[in-house]
């Protein structure tokens, strides 16, 4: 198994960490990280959740590739569809 540090996806993690530093310097500014579907991986979501606790002004928007099963046993695309009135 390849360590996370040696994967190309590490760039997304590094980028988000840098944005967290920007968010710390500008706490009254909403910082949004726009991500491609390459960013659709567990370690990114884990890091984003952790950093959001200390930097609530840091958010992300990403294009997802997989119709994942969520914690409520519903699939992602169905859940997003249910949000539309």
N, C-alpha and C positions, 0 to 999 in steps of 0.2 A: 504494500500500500504506500502511495506517495504521501509524504508529509504535506500538510496544508501550506507551509512556507515555500514549498517547491512547485506549487501549482499556479497556473496563470490566474486563477480566481483570487489569489492572495492580493492582487492589485485592487480588487473591489474592497476588500477589508482595509487595506492601507489607505485607500481614498476616503473611506468613511471615517476612519480615525482622524485623518487630517481635517475633515469637515467638522468633526466634534470639537477640534481645537478652535476652529473659526466660530462655531456656535458658542463656545465659552467666551470668546472675545466680544461677541455681539449678542448678548442674551435677549435683547428686545427685537431681534430680527429672526424671522423664520428662515431656516436653511433647509432646502429640499434637494436631496440627491436623486437625480433621474438615472435610472438603471435600465440596462438592456436585460434580456432574458438570461444572459450569462451570470447575472447576479442572483438568479433563482436557486439558491442553495442554502442548506441548513445553517452553516456557520455565519453567513451574512445575517440571517434573521436573528440568530442568537446574539451577535454583536450589536445589531441595531436595537434590540430590546434592552440590552444592558446599558448602552449609551443613552438611550431615551430617558432612563431614570435620572441621570444627572444633567442631561441637556434636552429638555422637553421641546425646545425650539428646533431641534434637528429631526427631520422627517425624511422619508424616502417614498419614491413612487417607482414601481418597476413593472416591466412587461413580463408576465409570467409565461412559461412554456408548458408546464404540466398542470393538469386538473387534479391537484392534490386533495387527499382526504383530510378534512379539518378535525379538530378535537371534538366537534359535535357530530361526527360521523357523516356529515354532509360534504359534498365535494365543493371545491373552491368556486368553480364557475356557476354552479347552482346558487350558492350563497350570495355571490355578487349579483346575480340576476334577481334574487329575492329582495335586494336592497332598493331596486328601482320600483317606483310606484306604478 
